[in-house]
Structures are given as structure tokens and as C-alpha cells.
Amino acid sequence: MKYLKMPESDVYYNLALEEYLFDHYKDEDLLLLWKNHDSIVVGKYQNVYQEVNIKQVEESGIPVARRNTGGGTVFHDKGNLNYSFITDHDPKTFSDYEPFVEPVIRALGSLGVSAEKRNKSDIAIQGKKISGNAQTIKGGRILHHGTLLFDADLESLGDALRPGSGVFSSKAVESIRSQVTNIKDYLREATIDQLETCLLKAYFGDEKPQPLALSDAELEEVSLLREAKYITWEWNYGRSPEFSFQKTGWAGGSKVAVELHVKKGLIAACGICCDEDLEQKIDSQCAQRLLVGIPYSYTAVYEFFSQTMRRDLAAALTDCFF
Ligand SMILES: Nc1ncnc2c1ncn2[C@@H]1O[C@H](COP(=O)(O)OC(=O)CCCC[C@@H]2CCSS2)[C@@H](O)[C@H]1O
């Protein structure tokens, strides 16, 4: 049994490292502990557009990353500790979260915090969620990972998980939104480092945890995986299951109704309906045609409209698309 405190804070790198270890370390049980800079992590089968506030994440530059496990969307920052268990998978315990969640609850208990497992995959304190968990199984091995909200900035990151007001229709997995809280609020005094130490103790018991060291060649492979998969728009946005979107909004004093069909993150069909005044300024027939094929991104749609109209009108119209 070995452990690794992942040294980087880049969400794309850390997801690549986790996948690399899951795929290549077949004979060892591993515990990884890791934190990311502000970021949003969506589940493998989710529609990112349905889960995050696209305008906000594009404007603020918060990275959005798709992971390799199912489940919903969570936010990460330096106050959120992630753990990953990589071990053999016992087919009798398919989708059993208990053996992985139990040491985490014990670690919290050793700090004096009483937490409990809730539903299939959450850990909560007094009914408020502090941890979300997800799993994937491959070749007789299991990767189980989870979050721990220690002292995360719940408010500002929570905003990024509130999409605009349009109506989506898709087969994507939807997040189960919960009230969240920080573990720190239930402690008189403790740091996130102490929480890490308690987790190692709960998992390894009296056995001395052995640190895992990766070679330069392995680290190079991780960087390549980050570039080839985790950082790409095709993986993070383009993997969203196809969906339809409808929204009614206002631009230049006119009511606008937008209908979109999006496939692989690209606009595949577009309908814009507005009254005569606005129609003269935007030529909706032409816009509908030209928008097909462009990435469904706030920046791309805004740039499209701002080529032919005033910036404030372009911004208002773009708002009707998200
Ligand atoms: N960091 C964090 N921890 C716990 N709960 C969170 C967090 N961020 C948001 N939320 C709440 O969970 C729901 C989504 O819950 P839902 O149950 O839909 O999804 C999950 O929990 C997925 C957990 C994935 C864990 C991985 C481990 C390493 S990489 S990410 C969201 O709407 C918020 O209400």
C-alpha cells in the first residue's frame, strides 16, 4: 500500500495523473491526496452546458474539467481535499461505496467531527453535504474518489454551478444539488494538513505509509495525457451528450426566442425568433444559418454577433443563447 500527495494544483494534470496510476499500477493499492486551484469538475456522462454557468466560467477563466467517473458536478479550490483509492475490485461489491467512505468518516471522527454516509455516495455533517464520491471499474481494478470540503469558498464557486435560465432536453446525467458545508465550521481548531494526516492514519492504521515516487519518464507520460485528453475542448465540452436548448430573453427592447440543437459541443441547428425591429438589425435567417457549426461557447457566439452589430446588442443577444 502506498500513498501520493500530488504536488500540482492543476485540475487537468491531476486527473491525468490519477488516470495514469489507475491504468499502470496494477499490483499496488494506492491512496492519492490532492487539491486543485479553483475549478469545476463534471461527471463523465454530463452535459457541461446544463451544469455550469458558461458565461461566468468563460469570463472568469475557471477551468472546467471532465473526469472519468460518473455522477455530478462539483467545485474544487485549495480548501477542498480530494482523495482517490485505487485497489483490486471485488465483483461481489459492485458499486459499494461503504469500504471507501468508512475510513474517511473514521478520519473525521478522529478529529472530533461526527459525519455520516448519506444516500449512495455522499458524506454529510448534520444533514449538509461535505463529500461527494464516484467510482469507475476497469480490468479488475477500482478507482474510487471523493471530495472533502474543508474550508472551500462555497459561495463564489457555487455561483459557477448555476446555469442560465434556459430549458435543456437531453439524456445526460444530471447533478443532485445539495446544501453544502465546510468541515472547518465543526472544528475548534484543525488544518487541512491535519485532515490529510488523519486520512492516512485511518486508511493505513499502524502500518507506515510508503510514499509513491514516479520516474521522469512516467511524469512525462502524465503530461502527455493531460495535453492529449484532459485539457482538450473536445473532452471537456465536446463530450456532452447531444441536447436541445430553449430560452426566451430580451435584446434591444425586443423579445427573442432561441432554440438550439447542440451535438459534440457544436451548434447543429439554430432558430431565432424576434419581432420586426430587431429582425432588421440581426437578419435572423442569415444568423441561423451561419451559427451552425460554431462551438457553443459564450465567446464564440458573442464574437459572431459583434461582427455585425453594436457590442451591447451583441451581448444581450448572446445572453439569450445561454
Ligand atoms: N467539492 C464538493 N464536495 C461535495 N459536494 C459538492 C462539492 N461541490 C459541489 N457540491 C455539491 O454536490 C452537488 C453534486 O452532487 P452529485 O451527487 O450530483 O455529484 C457528486 O457529488 C460527484 C462527486 C465527484 C467526486 C470526484 C472526486 C475527485 S474529482 S470529482 C452539487 O450540486 C453541490 O450541491
The ligand as an SDF file (V2000), in Angstrom:
LIG
                    3D

 34 37  0  0  0  0  0  0  0  0999 V2000
  -16.4650   19.8180   -3.5680 N   0  0  0  0  0  0  0  0  0  0  0  0
  -17.6950   19.3800   -3.2730 C   0  0  0  0  0  0  0  0  0  0  0  0
  -17.8580   18.4070   -2.3700 N   0  0  0  0  0  0  0  0  0  0  0  0
  -19.0850   17.9410   -2.0500 C   0  0  0  0  0  0  0  0  0  0  0  0
  -20.2320   18.3980   -2.6110 N   0  0  0  0  0  0  0  0  0  0  0  0
  -20.1100   19.3560   -3.5200 C   0  0  0  0  0  0  0  0  0  0  0  0
  -18.8570   19.9080   -3.8940 C   0  0  0  0  0  0  0  0  0  0  0  0
  -19.0690   20.8500   -4.8290 N   0  0  0  0  0  0  0  0  0  0  0  0
  -20.3960   20.9070   -5.0240 C   0  0  0  0  0  0  0  0  0  0  0  0
  -21.0330   20.0070   -4.2400 N   0  0  0  0  0  0  0  0  0  0  0  0
  -22.4780   19.7100   -4.1630 C   0  0  0  0  0  0  0  0  0  0  0  0
  -22.6970   18.4290   -4.7600 O   0  0  0  0  0  0  0  0  0  0  0  0
  -23.6640   18.5480   -5.8380 C   0  0  0  0  0  0  0  0  0  0  0  0
  -23.4200   17.4900   -6.9080 C   0  0  0  0  0  0  0  0  0  0  0  0
  -23.6260   16.2410   -6.3170 O   0  0  0  0  0  0  0  0  0  0  0  0
  -23.6800   14.8920   -7.1840 P   0  0  0  0  0  0  0  0  0  0  0  0
  -24.0170   13.7840   -6.2450 O   0  0  0  0  0  0  0  0  0  0  0  0
  -24.5260   15.0780   -8.3820 O   0  0  0  0  0  0  0  0  0  0  0  0
  -22.1750   14.7150   -7.7110 O   0  0  0  0  0  0  0  0  0  0  0  0
  -21.0940   14.4360   -6.9110 C   0  0  0  0  0  0  0  0  0  0  0  0
  -21.1060   14.5960   -5.6950 O   0  0  0  0  0  0  0  0  0  0  0  0
  -19.8730   13.9530   -7.6680 C   0  0  0  0  0  0  0  0  0  0  0  0
  -18.6760   13.7170   -6.8040 C   0  0  0  0  0  0  0  0  0  0  0  0
  -17.4120   13.5670   -7.6360 C   0  0  0  0  0  0  0  0  0  0  0  0
  -16.1850   13.4830   -6.8020 C   0  0  0  0  0  0  0  0  0  0  0  0
  -14.9040   13.4890   -7.6020 C   0  0  0  0  0  0  0  0  0  0  0  0
  -13.7170   13.3070   -6.7170 C   0  0  0  0  0  0  0  0  0  0  0  0
  -12.4440   13.8110   -7.3080 C   0  0  0  0  0  0  0  0  0  0  0  0
  -12.7110   14.6600   -8.7820 S   0  0  0  0  0  0  0  0  0  0  0  0
  -14.6150   14.9600   -8.5010 S   0  0  0  0  0  0  0  0  0  0  0  0
  -23.5150   19.9840   -6.2910 C   0  0  0  0  0  0  0  0  0  0  0  0
  -24.6450   20.4500   -6.9870 O   0  0  0  0  0  0  0  0  0  0  0  0
  -23.3080   20.7030   -4.9560 C   0  0  0  0  0  0  0  0  0  0  0  0
  -24.5470   20.8490   -4.2990 O   0  0  0  0  0  0  0  0  0  0  0  0
  1  2  1  0
  2  3  1  0
  2  7  2  0
  3  4  2  0
  4  5  1  0
  5  6  2  0
  6  7  1  0
  6 10  1  0
  7  8  1  0
  8  9  2  0
  9 10  1  0
 10 11  1  0
 11 12  1  0
 11 33  1  0
 12 13  1  0
 13 14  1  0
 13 31  1  0
 14 15  1  0
 15 16  1  0
 16 17  2  0
 16 18  1  0
 16 19  1  0
 19 20  1  0
 20 21  2  0
 20 22  1  0
 22 23  1  0
 23 24  1  0
 24 25  1  0
 25 26  1  0
 26 27  1  0
 26 30  1  0
 27 28  1  0
 28 29  1  0
 29 30  1  0
 31 32  1  0
 31 33  1  0
 33 34  1  0
M  END
$$$$
